[in-house]
Amino acid sequence: MTGTLVLAGTPIGDVADAPPRLSTELAEADVIAAEDTRRLRRLTQALGVTPGGRVVSYFEGNESARTPELVEELRGGARVLLVTDAGMPSVSDPGYRLVAAAVEHDIKVTAVPGPSAVLTALALSGLPVDRFCFEGFLPRKGGERLSRLREVAEERRTLVYFEAPHRLDDTLAAMAEVFGADRRAAVCRELTKTYEEVKRGPLADLAAWAAEGVRGEITVVVEGAPDSGPEELDAAELVRRVRIREEAGERRKEAIAAVAAEAGLPKRVVFDAVVEAKRSAG
């Protein structure tokens, strides 16, 4: 029988946040693949756990080479535990390649849920949380960073980013340029740690604050683009959209209803536009 790959969430700051199952998995796994074996050692000492299996490194630099080795361990029946420095493996951390390879070989993949900087920052931000998207780290180069931000300039969902402290001021300034100086945001720093701080305000104000220098692990939460409201379409455009739908096979009644919904208008307005266009053409 093949083994099991276990993705284990680790504390993002306070060790007391470690899920109870983490200690059990650390003690019972045949192989522990750790992003940083020294940090793993500190974690196990803090938890009072002695790893029961072999410990190997698994980080960005050796991920490609190490993945086939771990897959062979899994195919041989081993229980492989994957941990990163903080948070959930494969979320802006090593792990995706191993998960994909395990799935390809029909190997069971499970998880020990744990702390998440993304969800913690989102919850603390004070911004809408019903819909959001995680964008990870932005490109380091200014031009590429602006291009990436422009791709989501009209995104209505709340946006969540990771950022390095020494790039935070440039990133917030770029966000203010692309999203607008008044777009609301929250900078969450050192979450669950001694010097935890959540700074909220317009992007321009946050950029000015960050220019003075910020330290620690950073998660940035940005309000989504405002609802621009229904499109204002003239009668000719309404008729054109109905005609396109009819040509695609929709019945006229259905096409009129769909166009009215898109434009935020009563169906009678679209119907009258279609009737008038037919009368004028006749």
VOLUM-221172 format. One record per residue: residue number from 0; x, y, z of N, C-alpha, C in turn; residue in three letters. Coordinates in pm, whole numbers, plus 50000, padded with zeros to 5 digits. Layout:
% residues N
{NUM; {X; Y; Z}; {X; Y; Z}; {X; Y; Z}; "ALA"}
...
//
This chain:
% residues 282
{0; {50083; 49880; 50000}; {50000; 50000; 50000}; {50086; 50124; 50000}; "MET"}
{1; {50037; 50229; 49932}; {50111; 50355; 49932}; {50089; 50427; 50064}; "THR"}
{2; {50178; 50522; 50092}; {50170; 50596; 50217}; {50077; 50715; 50208}; "GLY"}
{3; {50101; 50812; 50295}; {50017; 50930; 50303}; {50104; 51055; 50316}; "THR"}
{4; {50070; 51156; 50239}; {50136; 51286; 50251}; {50049; 51373; 50340}; "LEU"}
{5; {50110; 51427; 50447}; {50038; 51512; 50542}; {50094; 51653; 50535}; "VAL"}
{6; {50008; 51749; 50501}; {50047; 51890; 50501}; {50007; 51948; 50635}; "LEU"}
{7; {50105; 51996; 50711}; {50076; 52042; 50846}; {50098; 52192; 50860}; "ALA"}
{8; {49994; 52261; 50903}; {50007; 52403; 50931}; {50087; 52425; 51059}; "GLY"}
{9; {50177; 52521; 51056}; {50258; 52554; 51173}; {50229; 52696; 51218}; "THR"}
{10; {50258; 52730; 51344}; {50226; 52864; 51396}; {50291; 52975; 51313}; "PRO"}
{11; {50217; 53084; 51294}; {50272; 53199; 51223}; {50342; 53295; 51319}; "ILE"}
{12; {50333; 53266; 51447}; {50398; 53350; 51549}; {50399; 53281; 51683}; "GLY"}
{13; {50286; 53280; 51749}; {50274; 53223; 51882}; {50270; 53070; 51873}; "ASP"}
{14; {50367; 53004; 51936}; {50376; 52858; 51932}; {50253; 52794; 51994}; "VAL"}
{15; {50189; 52864; 52086}; {50070; 52809; 52152}; {49955; 52787; 52054}; "ALA"}
{16; {49965; 52846; 51935}; {49861; 52829; 51834}; {49874; 52698; 51757}; "ASP"}
{17; {49980; 52622; 51782}; {49999; 52495; 51710}; {49882; 52401; 51737}; "ALA"}
{18; {49825; 52341; 51633}; {49715; 52247; 51654}; {49765; 52123; 51727}; "PRO"}
{19; {49686; 52064; 51815}; {49730; 51946; 51890}; {49777; 51831; 51802}; "PRO"}
{20; {49713; 51813; 51686}; {49751; 51703; 51596}; {49892; 51718; 51543}; "ARG"}
{21; {49944; 51843; 51541}; {50078; 51863; 51488}; {50181; 51785; 51569}; "LEU"}
{22; {50168; 51788; 51701}; {50262; 51714; 51786}; {50256; 51564; 51757}; "SER"}
{23; {50136; 51514; 51740}; {50120; 51371; 51711}; {50186; 51335; 51579}; "THR"}
{24; {50162; 51414; 51476}; {50220; 51386; 51345}; {50372; 51397; 51348}; "GLU"}
{25; {50425; 51495; 51419}; {50571; 51510; 51429}; {50633; 51388; 51494}; "LEU"}
{26; {50565; 51332; 51592}; {50618; 51216; 51664}; {50604; 51086; 51585}; "ALA"}
{27; {50503; 51077; 51497}; {50473; 50949; 51433}; {50511; 50940; 51286}; "GLU"}
{28; {50542; 51052; 51221}; {50574; 51049; 51078}; {50701; 50970; 51051}; "ALA"}
{29; {50704; 50900; 50939}; {50826; 50827; 50899}; {50930; 50924; 50845}; "ASP"}
{30; {50883; 51026; 50775}; {50973; 51128; 50718}; {50910; 51265; 50743}; "VAL"}
{31; {50993; 51359; 50788}; {50948; 51497; 50803}; {51026; 51583; 50706}; "ILE"}
{32; {50956; 51643; 50611}; {51019; 51732; 50513}; {50995; 51876; 50561}; "ALA"}
{33; {51103; 51946; 50596}; {51091; 52078; 50657}; {51158; 52184; 50572}; "ALA"}
{34; {51093; 52299; 50561}; {51150; 52411; 50486}; {51284; 52454; 50547}; "GLU"}
{35; {51291; 52454; 50678}; {51414; 52490; 50749}; {51427; 52395; 50868}; "ASP"}
{36; {51523; 52305; 50863}; {51536; 52204; 50969}; {51572; 52266; 51103}; "THR"}
{37; {51640; 52382; 51101}; {51674; 52447; 51229}; {51549; 52504; 51294}; "ARG"}
{38; {51462; 52563; 51216}; {51337; 52615; 51271}; {51247; 52501; 51316}; "ARG"}
{39; {51251; 52389; 51245}; {51176; 52272; 51289}; {51226; 52226; 51425}; "LEU"}
{40; {51357; 52227; 51443}; {51413; 52185; 51571}; {51364; 52274; 51684}; "ARG"}
{41; {51361; 52405; 51659}; {51313; 52497; 51762}; {51164; 52473; 51792}; "ARG"}
{42; {51087; 52443; 51687}; {50945; 52419; 51705}; {50921; 52292; 51788}; "LEU"}
{43; {50991; 52185; 51755}; {50971; 52060; 51829}; {51015; 52074; 51974}; "THR"}
{44; {51120; 52150; 51997}; {51164; 52174; 52135}; {51058; 52251; 52213}; "GLN"}
{45; {51000; 52352; 52147}; {50897; 52432; 52213}; {50772; 52349; 52243}; "ALA"}
{46; {50744; 52252; 52157}; {50627; 52168; 52175}; {50656; 52047; 52264}; "LEU"}
{47; {50782; 52026; 52293}; {50820; 51911; 52375}; {50803; 51779; 52303}; "GLY"}
{48; {50831; 51780; 52173}; {50812; 51661; 52089}; {50946; 51616; 52032}; "VAL"}
{49; {50965; 51485; 52026}; {51083; 51428; 51961}; {51040; 51365; 51830}; "THR"}
{50; {51090; 51417; 51717}; {51052; 51358; 51587}; {51083; 51210; 51584}; "PRO"}
{51; {50985; 51133; 51539}; {51004; 50989; 51537}; {51067; 50937; 51410}; "GLY"}
{52; {51071; 51020; 51305}; {51123; 50974; 51177}; {51242; 51055; 51130}; "GLY"}
{53; {51279; 51028; 51006}; {51393; 51097; 50945}; {51352; 51239; 50905}; "ARG"}
{54; {51439; 51335; 50928}; {51413; 51474; 50893}; {51497; 51513; 50772}; "VAL"}
{55; {51431; 51568; 50671}; {51503; 51614; 50552}; {51461; 51757; 50521}; "VAL"}
{56; {51545; 51828; 50451}; {51511; 51966; 50412}; {51429; 51964; 50284}; "SER"}
{57; {51337; 52058; 50274}; {51254; 52070; 50155}; {51221; 52217; 50139}; "TYR"}
{58; {51300; 52286; 50057}; {51283; 52430; 50039}; {51292; 52464; 49891}; "PHE"}
{59; {51276; 52590; 49859}; {51269; 52632; 49719}; {51389; 52585; 49638}; "GLU"}
{60; {51507; 52585; 49699}; {51628; 52549; 49626}; {51641; 52403; 49591}; "GLY"}
{61; {51579; 52314; 49669}; {51592; 52170; 49640}; {51459; 52101; 49616}; "ASN"}
{62; {51352; 52181; 49603}; {51218; 52126; 49588}; {51206; 52033; 49468}; "GLU"}
{63; {51260; 52076; 49354}; {51249; 51994; 49233}; {51322; 51861; 49247}; "SER"}
{64; {51442; 51866; 49305}; {51522; 51744; 49320}; {51468; 51653; 49429}; "ALA"}
{65; {51418; 51710; 49536}; {51373; 51631; 49651}; {51237; 51565; 49628}; "ARG"}
{66; {51153; 51626; 49546}; {51018; 51574; 49527}; {51015; 51428; 49481}; "THR"}
{67; {51092; 51388; 49379}; {51090; 51246; 49338}; {51131; 51152; 49451}; "PRO"}
{68; {51226; 51195; 49534}; {51271; 51111; 49646}; {51156; 51089; 49745}; "GLU"}
{69; {51083; 51196; 49775}; {50973; 51184; 49870}; {50857; 51103; 49811}; "LEU"}
{70; {50836; 51116; 49680}; {50732; 51035; 49616}; {50765; 50887; 49628}; "VAL"}
{71; {50891; 50852; 49611}; {50931; 50712; 49627}; {50907; 50663; 49769}; "GLU"}
{72; {50935; 50748; 49867}; {50907; 50713; 50006}; {50757; 50686; 50024}; "GLU"}
{73; {50676; 50774; 49966}; {50531; 50759; 49976}; {50483; 50633; 49906}; "LEU"}
{74; {50538; 50605; 49789}; {50499; 50484; 49716}; {50538; 50358; 49792}; "ARG"}
{75; {50639; 50372; 49876}; {50683; 50259; 49957}; {50605; 50243; 50086}; "GLY"}
{76; {50509; 50331; 50109}; {50423; 50316; 50227}; {50452; 50413; 50340}; "GLY"}
{77; {50543; 50507; 50321}; {50580; 50599; 50429}; {50474; 50705; 50453}; "ALA"}
{78; {50469; 50751; 50575}; {50387; 50868; 50609}; {50481; 50988; 50612}; "ARG"}
{79; {50463; 51078; 50516}; {50553; 51192; 50501}; {50481; 51318; 50549}; "VAL"}
{80; {50543; 51387; 50643}; {50487; 51510; 50698}; {50561; 51629; 50639}; "LEU"}
{81; {50488; 51721; 50580}; {50549; 51840; 50520}; {50515; 51962; 50604}; "LEU"}
{82; {50619; 52033; 50649}; {50598; 52156; 50727}; {50684; 52267; 50669}; "VAL"}
{83; {50633; 52389; 50678}; {50710; 52505; 50636}; {50741; 52590; 50758}; "THR"}
{84; {50806; 52703; 50735}; {50847; 52787; 50849}; {50727; 52841; 50926}; "ASP"}
{85; {50620; 52872; 50855}; {50501; 52926; 50918}; {50382; 52913; 50825}; "ALA"}
{86; {50268; 52877; 50880}; {50148; 52866; 50799}; {50135; 52734; 50726}; "GLY"}
{87; {50056; 52735; 50621}; {50021; 52613; 50549}; {50115; 52587; 50432}; "MET"}
{88; {50173; 52468; 50424}; {50257; 52434; 50309}; {50184; 52454; 50178}; "PRO"}
{89; {50258; 52495; 50076}; {50214; 52517; 49937}; {50142; 52650; 49917}; "SER"}
{90; {50108; 52723; 50023}; {50048; 52856; 50009}; {50159; 52959; 50020}; "VAL"}
{91; {50214; 53000; 49905}; {50332; 53087; 49899}; {50449; 53026; 49974}; "SER"}
{92; {50453; 52895; 49983}; {50560; 52820; 50048}; {50581; 52691; 49969}; "ASP"}
{93; {50693; 52621; 49994}; {50714; 52493; 49926}; {50600; 52396; 49954}; "PRO"}
{94; {50572; 52311; 49857}; {50470; 52209; 49878}; {50387; 52176; 49756}; "GLY"}
{95; {50365; 52274; 49669}; {50278; 52249; 49554}; {50330; 52134; 49468}; "TYR"}
{96; {50459; 52135; 49439}; {50515; 52030; 49352}; {50494; 51891; 49412}; "ARG"}
{97; {50514; 51880; 49541}; {50500; 51749; 49605}; {50353; 51705; 49606}; "LEU"}
{98; {50262; 51796; 49633}; {50119; 51763; 49631}; {50078; 51718; 49491}; "VAL"}
{99; {50120; 51793; 49389}; {50086; 51758; 49251}; {50141; 51621; 49214}; "ALA"}
{100; {50264; 51593; 49257}; {50326; 51464; 49225}; {50255; 51350; 49298}; "ALA"}
{101; {50216; 51375; 49422}; {50145; 51272; 49498}; {50009; 51242; 49434}; "ALA"}
{102; {49939; 51345; 49395}; {49808; 51327; 49330}; {49825; 51249; 49200}; "VAL"}
{103; {49930; 51280; 49125}; {49955; 51212; 48998}; {49977; 51062; 49019}; "GLU"}
{104; {50034; 51026; 49134}; {50061; 50885; 49164}; {49953; 50821; 49251}; "HIS"}
{105; {49837; 50887; 49261}; {49725; 50835; 49339}; {49762; 50809; 49485}; "ASP"}
{106; {49843; 50896; 49540}; {49884; 50887; 49680}; {49792; 50976; 49763}; "ILE"}
{107; {49748; 50928; 49876}; {49658; 51004; 49962}; {49729; 51129; 50016}; "LYS"}
{108; {49658; 51241; 50010}; {49708; 51367; 50064}; {49606; 51419; 50164}; "VAL"}
{109; {49652; 51450; 50285}; {49563; 51504; 50387}; {49632; 51622; 50454}; "THR"}
{110; {49564; 51684; 50548}; {49620; 51804; 50610}; {49589; 51812; 50758}; "ALA"}
{111; {49677; 51879; 50828}; {49654; 51919; 50966}; {49632; 52070; 50961}; "VAL"}
{112; {49507; 52116; 50965}; {49481; 52260; 50953}; {49550; 52337; 51064}; "PRO"}
{113; {49597; 52455; 51029}; {49666; 52536; 51128}; {49651; 52683; 51102}; "GLY"}
{114; {49726; 52765; 51171}; {49717; 52911; 51156}; {49745; 52954; 51012}; "PRO"}
{115; {49677; 53062; 50972}; {49694; 53115; 50837}; {49707; 53267; 50844}; "SER"}
{116; {49816; 53320; 50792}; {49834; 53466; 50790}; {49730; 53531; 50701}; "ALA"}
{117; {49692; 53463; 50594}; {49593; 53518; 50501}; {49460; 53540; 50571}; "VAL"}
{118; {49408; 53436; 50634}; {49277; 53446; 50697}; {49280; 53533; 50823}; "LEU"}
{119; {49391; 53527; 50896}; {49402; 53609; 51017}; {49401; 53757; 50981}; "THR"}
{120; {49481; 53795; 50881}; {49486; 53935; 50838}; {49351; 53979; 50782}; "ALA"}
{121; {49289; 53894; 50704}; {49159; 53927; 50646}; {49057; 53954; 50756}; "LEU"}
{122; {49055; 53869; 50858}; {48958; 53885; 50966}; {48983; 54012; 51046}; "ALA"}
{123; {49109; 54049; 51063}; {49144; 54166; 51143}; {49135; 54298; 51066}; "LEU"}
{124; {49127; 54291; 50935}; {49139; 54410; 50852}; {49025; 54509; 50868}; "SER"}
{125; {48907; 54459; 50900}; {48791; 54547; 50903}; {48731; 54570; 50766}; "GLY"}
{126; {48781; 54501; 50665}; {48732; 54512; 50528}; {48639; 54395; 50497}; "LEU"}
{127; {48559; 54403; 50390}; {48465; 54295; 50358}; {48536; 54160; 50345}; "PRO"}
{128; {48477; 54057; 50404}; {48540; 53924; 50404}; {48455; 53818; 50334}; "VAL"}
{129; {48340; 53859; 50280}; {48252; 53759; 50218}; {48310; 53703; 50089}; "ASP"}
{130; {48391; 53784; 50018}; {48458; 53738; 49896}; {48597; 53799; 49894}; "ARG"}
{131; {48698; 53717; 49869}; {48834; 53770; 49865}; {48920; 53684; 49774}; "PHE"}
{132; {49036; 53736; 49735}; {49132; 53658; 49657}; {49273; 53684; 49710}; "CYS"}
{133; {49353; 53581; 49711}; {49489; 53588; 49762}; {49585; 53601; 49644}; "PHE"}
{134; {49666; 53707; 49643}; {49756; 53736; 49532}; {49901; 53705; 49561}; "GLU"}
{135; {49932; 53657; 49681}; {50070; 53621; 49714}; {50163; 53741; 49715}; "GLY"}
{136; {50288; 53720; 49671}; {50386; 53827; 49663}; {50380; 53893; 49526}; "PHE"}
{137; {50391; 54024; 49523}; {50399; 54098; 49397}; {50541; 54091; 49342}; "LEU"}
{138; {50560; 54112; 49211}; {50696; 54115; 49155}; {50781; 54223; 49221}; "PRO"}
{139; {50911; 54199; 49226}; {51001; 54295; 49290}; {51027; 54417; 49204}; "ARG"}
{140; {51030; 54399; 49072}; {51058; 54512; 48983}; {50936; 54602; 48971}; "LYS"}
{141; {50961; 54735; 48974}; {50853; 54831; 48976}; {50756; 54820; 48860}; "GLY"}
{142; {50808; 54807; 48738}; {50721; 54798; 48621}; {50635; 54675; 48623}; "GLY"}
{143; {50692; 54562; 48661}; {50616; 54437; 48667}; {50512; 54444; 48778}; "GLU"}
{144; {50549; 54509; 48888}; {50456; 54523; 48999}; {50334; 54605; 48957}; "ARG"}
{145; {50357; 54715; 48887}; {50246; 54798; 48840}; {50156; 54721; 48744}; "LEU"}
{146; {50218; 54643; 48656}; {50141; 54564; 48559}; {50051; 54464; 48630}; "SER"}
{147; {50106; 54398; 48731}; {50027; 54300; 48806}; {49911; 54366; 48879}; "ARG"}
{148; {49936; 54483; 48935}; {49830; 54555; 49006}; {49721; 54601; 48910}; "LEU"}
{149; {49760; 54643; 48790}; {49661; 54688; 48693}; {49568; 54574; 48651}; "ARG"}
{150; {49619; 54451; 48656}; {49537; 54336; 48620}; {49416; 54319; 48713}; "GLU"}
{151; {49431; 54366; 48837}; {49322; 54348; 48934}; {49264; 54482; 48979}; "VAL"}
{152; {49288; 54587; 48902}; {49242; 54720; 48940}; {49089; 54727; 48954}; "ALA"}
{153; {49017; 54646; 48876}; {48871; 54647; 48881}; {48815; 54530; 48960}; "GLU"}
{154; {48902; 54455; 49027}; {48858; 54340; 49106}; {48771; 54386; 49223}; "GLU"}
{155; {48651; 54331; 49233}; {48557; 54374; 49337}; {48583; 54303; 49470}; "ARG"}
{156; {48649; 54188; 49466}; {48676; 54115; 49590}; {48790; 54181; 49668}; "ARG"}
{157; {48791; 54160; 49799}; {48901; 54207; 49882}; {49029; 54133; 49842}; "THR"}
{158; {49140; 54204; 49835}; {49268; 54148; 49791}; {49362; 54130; 49910}; "LEU"}
{159; {49434; 54018; 49911}; {49530; 53990; 50018}; {49667; 53963; 49956}; "VAL"}
{160; {49770; 54030; 50010}; {49906; 54016; 49959}; {50003; 53988; 50074}; "TYR"}
{161; {50113; 53920; 50041}; {50228; 53914; 50129}; {50330; 54014; 50077}; "PHE"}
{162; {50409; 54073; 50166}; {50513; 54165; 50120}; {50630; 54169; 50219}; "GLU"}
{163; {50749; 54191; 50165}; {50868; 54207; 50250}; {50868; 54347; 50309}; "ALA"}
{164; {50913; 54364; 50432}; {50907; 54497; 50495}; {50984; 54606; 50421}; "PRO"}
{165; {51098; 54570; 50359}; {51177; 54673; 50291}; {51117; 54716; 50157}; "HIS"}
{166; {51016; 54644; 50110}; {50948; 54684; 49986}; {50808; 54738; 50011}; "ARG"}
{167; {50766; 54741; 50137}; {50628; 54776; 50168}; {50592; 54917; 50122}; "LEU"}
{168; {50680; 55016; 50145}; {50644; 55154; 50107}; {50626; 55167; 49957}; "ASP"}
{169; {50714; 55103; 49879}; {50701; 55109; 49733}; {50572; 55039; 49686}; "ASP"}
{170; {50542; 54928; 49750}; {50422; 54853; 49712}; {50296; 54932; 49742}; "THR"}
{171; {50290; 54992; 49860}; {50171; 55071; 49896}; {50158; 55193; 49807}; "LEU"}
{172; {50270; 55255; 49771}; {50266; 55371; 49680}; {50215; 55328; 49543}; "ALA"}
{173; {50259; 55211; 49496}; {50211; 55160; 49367}; {50063; 55127; 49373}; "ALA"}
{174; {50018; 55071; 49484}; {49876; 55041; 49500}; {49793; 55169; 49499}; "MET"}
{175; {49844; 55273; 49567}; {49773; 55401; 49569}; {49763; 55460; 49428}; "ALA"}
{176; {49868; 55440; 49349}; {49869; 55491; 49212}; {49767; 55418; 49124}; "GLU"}
{177; {49761; 55286; 49139}; {49676; 55205; 49052}; {49532; 55197; 49104}; "VAL"}
{178; {49516; 55172; 49233}; {49383; 55153; 49291}; {49316; 55284; 49332}; "PHE"}
{179; {49397; 55387; 49353}; {49343; 55513; 49403}; {49391; 55541; 49543}; "GLY"}
{180; {49427; 55668; 49569}; {49485; 55706; 49698}; {49390; 55680; 49814}; "ALA"}
{181; {49259; 55685; 49788}; {49161; 55673; 49896}; {49112; 55531; 49919}; "ASP"}
{182; {49160; 55435; 49838}; {49115; 55295; 49857}; {49157; 55248; 49997}; "ARG"}
{183; {49066; 55189; 50072}; {49097; 55145; 50208}; {49183; 55019; 50207}; "ARG"}
{184; {49270; 55009; 50308}; {49357; 54894; 50320}; {49397; 54875; 50465}; "ALA"}
{185; {49461; 54763; 50493}; {49513; 54734; 50626}; {49647; 54665; 50611}; "ALA"}
{186; {49746; 54712; 50685}; {49877; 54647; 50689}; {49885; 54571; 50821}; "VAL"}
{187; {49898; 54440; 50812}; {49902; 54355; 50931}; {50046; 54307; 50951}; "CYS"}
{188; {50101; 54343; 51064}; {50244; 54318; 51089}; {50262; 54229; 51212}; "ARG"}
{189; {50352; 54130; 51199}; {50388; 54043; 51312}; {50264; 53980; 51377}; "GLU"}
{190; {50177; 53923; 51296}; {50054; 53864; 51347}; {50080; 53755; 51452}; "LEU"}
{191; {50010; 53762; 51560}; {50014; 53671; 51676}; {50144; 53680; 51755}; "THR"}
{192; {50234; 53771; 51717}; {50361; 53785; 51789}; {50352; 53900; 51890}; "LYS"}
{193; {50458; 53919; 51964}; {50460; 54020; 52071}; {50426; 54160; 52021}; "THR"}
{194; {50481; 54197; 51906}; {50462; 54333; 51855}; {50360; 54339; 51741}; "TYR"}
{195; {50258; 54258; 51751}; {50152; 54258; 51650}; {50094; 54399; 51633}; "GLU"}
{196; {50072; 54436; 51507}; {50016; 54568; 51478}; {49932; 54560; 51351}; "GLU"}
{197; {49815; 54623; 51353}; {49730; 54635; 51235}; {49708; 54783; 51209}; "VAL"}
{198; {49760; 54831; 51099}; {49749; 54972; 51062}; {49647; 54983; 50950}; "LYS"}
{199; {49540; 55058; 50974}; {49432; 55070; 50876}; {49422; 55213; 50825}; "ARG"}
{200; {49378; 55230; 50700}; {49360; 55363; 50646}; {49364; 55364; 50494}; "GLY"}
{201; {49353; 55482; 50433}; {49365; 55493; 50286}; {49506; 55454; 50242}; "PRO"}
{202; {49518; 55404; 50121}; {49648; 55358; 50072}; {49753; 55468; 50075}; "LEU"}
{203; {49718; 55590; 50040}; {49815; 55699; 50039}; {49871; 55724; 50180}; "ALA"}
{204; {49783; 55720; 50280}; {49827; 55741; 50418}; {49917; 55626; 50465}; "ASP"}
{205; {49882; 55506; 50428}; {49963; 55390; 50467}; {50100; 55394; 50400}; "LEU"}
{206; {50104; 55439; 50274}; {50232; 55450; 50204}; {50323; 55550; 50274}; "ALA"}
{207; {50267; 55664; 50318}; {50346; 55765; 50389}; {50396; 55711; 50522}; "ALA"}
{208; {50310; 55634; 50590}; {50351; 55572; 50716}; {50464; 55471; 50696}; "TRP"}
{209; {50452; 55390; 50593}; {50553; 55285; 50568}; {50686; 55344; 50524}; "ALA"}
{210; {50685; 55465; 50468}; {50810; 55527; 50422}; {50907; 55551; 50536}; "ALA"}
{211; {50856; 55555; 50658}; {50943; 55576; 50774}; {51014; 55449; 50817}; "GLU"}
{212; {50976; 55336; 50756}; {51041; 55209; 50788}; {50951; 55118; 50870}; "GLY"}
{213; {50937; 54994; 50824}; {50853; 54896; 50892}; {50929; 54765; 50901}; "VAL"}
{214; {50914; 54695; 51011}; {50980; 54566; 51028}; {50879; 54454; 51046}; "ARG"}
{215; {50928; 54332; 51028}; {50846; 54216; 51057}; {50781; 54152; 50936}; "GLY"}
{216; {50704; 54047; 50964}; {50628; 53977; 50861}; {50505; 54059; 50826}; "GLU"}
{217; {50482; 54081; 50698}; {50376; 54172; 50654}; {50271; 54102; 50568}; "ILE"}
{218; {50144; 54129; 50599}; {50033; 54090; 50513}; {49951; 54215; 50487}; "THR"}
{219; {49921; 54242; 50361}; {49846; 54361; 50323}; {49708; 54319; 50271}; "VAL"}
{220; {49605; 54383; 50323}; {49468; 54356; 50280}; {49413; 54484; 50218}; "VAL"}
{221; {49360; 54474; 50096}; {49314; 54592; 50023}; {49167; 54575; 49984}; "VAL"}
{222; {49090; 54679; 50006}; {48950; 54678; 49969}; {48934; 54658; 49818}; "GLU"}
{223; {48831; 54586; 49778}; {48805; 54566; 49636}; {48756; 54693; 49569}; "GLY"}
{224; {48753; 54691; 49437}; {48707; 54807; 49361}; {48561; 54834; 49390}; "ALA"}
{225; {48522; 54960; 49395}; {48382; 54993; 49422}; {48291; 54948; 49309}; "PRO"}
{226; {48167; 54924; 49345}; {48067; 54886; 49245}; {48034; 55008; 49160}; "ASP"}
{227; {48059; 54999; 49031}; {48035; 55112; 48942}; {47888; 55127; 48905}; "SER"}
{228; {47805; 55030; 48949}; {47662; 55037; 48920}; {47631; 54984; 48781}; "GLY"}
{229; {47504; 54975; 48746}; {47465; 54923; 48615}; {47520; 55009; 48500}; "PRO"}
{230; {47549; 54944; 48389}; {47596; 55018; 48272}; {47484; 55107; 48218}; "GLU"}
{231; {47523; 55224; 48173}; {47425; 55313; 48109}; {47432; 55290; 47958}; "GLU"}
{232; {47333; 55220; 47907}; {47332; 55183; 47765}; {47218; 55256; 47693}; "LEU"}
{233; {47249; 55306; 47573}; {47143; 55370; 47495}; {47058; 55264; 47426}; "ASP"}
{234; {46950; 55307; 47364}; {46855; 55214; 47302}; {46920; 55128; 47194}; "ALA"}
{235; {47009; 55189; 47115}; {47073; 55115; 47007}; {47159; 55001; 47061}; "ALA"}
{236; {47229; 55026; 47172}; {47313; 54922; 47232}; {47228; 54812; 47292}; "GLU"}
{237; {47117; 54847; 47352}; {47026; 54745; 47406}; {46977; 54654; 47295}; "LEU"}
{238; {46937; 54714; 47183}; {46888; 54637; 47069}; {46998; 54547; 47014}; "VAL"}
{239; {47119; 54601; 47004}; {47232; 54523; 46952}; {47257; 54399; 47038}; "ARG"}
{240; {47251; 54416; 47169}; {47277; 54303; 47259}; {47166; 54198; 47251}; "ARG"}
{241; {47043; 54244; 47235}; {46933; 54149; 47217}; {46953; 54070; 47089}; "VAL"}
{242; {46992; 54140; 46980}; {47011; 54074; 46851}; {47122; 53968; 46858}; "ARG"}
{243; {47230; 54000; 46929}; {47340; 53904; 46943}; {47292; 53777; 47012}; "ILE"}
{244; {47212; 53793; 47114}; {47162; 53677; 47187}; {47064; 53596; 47101}; "ARG"}
{245; {46983; 53667; 47023}; {46890; 53597; 46934}; {46966; 53517; 46829}; "GLU"}
{246; {47070; 53576; 46774}; {47151; 53508; 46673}; {47221; 53386; 46731}; "GLU"}
{247; {47243; 53390; 46864}; {47308; 53277; 46931}; {47209; 53167; 46966}; "ALA"}
{248; {47080; 53192; 46938}; {46981; 53088; 46959}; {46880; 53114; 47069}; "GLY"}
{249; {46893; 53227; 47140}; {46798; 53255; 47246}; {46666; 53307; 47188}; "GLU"}
{250; {46557; 53276; 47256}; {46429; 53334; 47218}; {46430; 53482; 47255}; "ARG"}
{251; {46352; 53561; 47180}; {46355; 53707; 47202}; {46318; 53743; 47346}; "ARG"}
{252; {46218; 53677; 47400}; {46175; 53708; 47537}; {46290; 53684; 47635}; "LYS"}
{253; {46362; 53572; 47617}; {46474; 53540; 47706}; {46588; 53639; 47688}; "GLU"}
{254; {46612; 53677; 47561}; {46720; 53772; 47531}; {46692; 53908; 47594}; "ALA"}
{255; {46569; 53952; 47585}; {46531; 54082; 47643}; {46549; 54079; 47794}; "ILE"}
{256; {46507; 53969; 47857}; {46519; 53956; 48004}; {46666; 53958; 48046}; "ALA"}
{257; {46750; 53887; 47970}; {46892; 53880; 48005}; {46961; 54015; 47990}; "ALA"}
{258; {46933; 54085; 47882}; {46993; 54217; 47858}; {46945; 54316; 47964}; "VAL"}
{259; {46818; 54309; 48000}; {46765; 54398; 48104}; {46836; 54375; 48236}; "ALA"}
{260; {46861; 54246; 48269}; {46930; 54214; 48394}; {47073; 54267; 48392}; "ALA"}
{261; {47142; 54251; 48277}; {47279; 54299; 48264}; {47287; 54450; 48283}; "GLU"}
{262; {47191; 54521; 48228}; {47194; 54667; 48230}; {47127; 54727; 48354}; "ALA"}
{263; {47063; 54641; 48433}; {46996; 54691; 48552}; {46873; 54773; 48519}; "GLY"}
{264; {46802; 54733; 48414}; {46686; 54808; 48367}; {46561; 54720; 48371}; "LEU"}
{265; {46443; 54781; 48378}; {46320; 54703; 48367}; {46310; 54639; 48228}; "PRO"}
{266; {46253; 54521; 48220}; {46240; 54452; 48091}; {46160; 54536; 47992}; "LYS"}
{267; {46064; 54615; 48043}; {45981; 54697; 47954}; {46064; 54796; 47875}; "ARG"}
{268; {46173; 54850; 47935}; {46258; 54948; 47866}; {46327; 54882; 47747}; "VAL"}
{269; {46380; 54762; 47769}; {46449; 54691; 47661}; {46349; 54648; 47554}; "VAL"}
{270; {46232; 54600; 47597}; {46128; 54558; 47503}; {46086; 54675; 47413}; "PHE"}
{271; {46064; 54792; 47475}; {46023; 54908; 47396}; {46131; 54949; 47296}; "ASP"}
{272; {46259; 54935; 47336}; {46368; 54970; 47245}; {46370; 54876; 47125}; "ALA"}
{273; {46345; 54748; 47149}; {46343; 54649; 47040}; {46226; 54675; 46947}; "VAL"}
{274; {46109; 54704; 47004}; {45990; 54731; 46922}; {46010; 54856; 46836}; "VAL"}
{275; {46065; 54961; 46896}; {46088; 55086; 46824}; {46189; 55066; 46711}; "GLU"}
{276; {46295; 54986; 46738}; {46395; 54960; 46635}; {46333; 54884; 46518}; "ALA"}
{277; {46241; 54789; 46547}; {46175; 54713; 46443}; {46082; 54802; 46362}; "LYS"}
{278; {46014; 54895; 46432}; {45922; 54986; 46362}; {46000; 55080; 46270}; "ARG"}
{279; {46113; 55131; 46321}; {46195; 55224; 46241}; {46253; 55154; 46118}; "SER"}
{280; {46289; 55028; 46134}; {46348; 54953; 46022}; {46244; 54921; 45917}; "ALA"}
{281; {46118; 54907; 45963}; {46011; 54871; 45871}; {45960; 54990; 45794}; "GLY"}
//
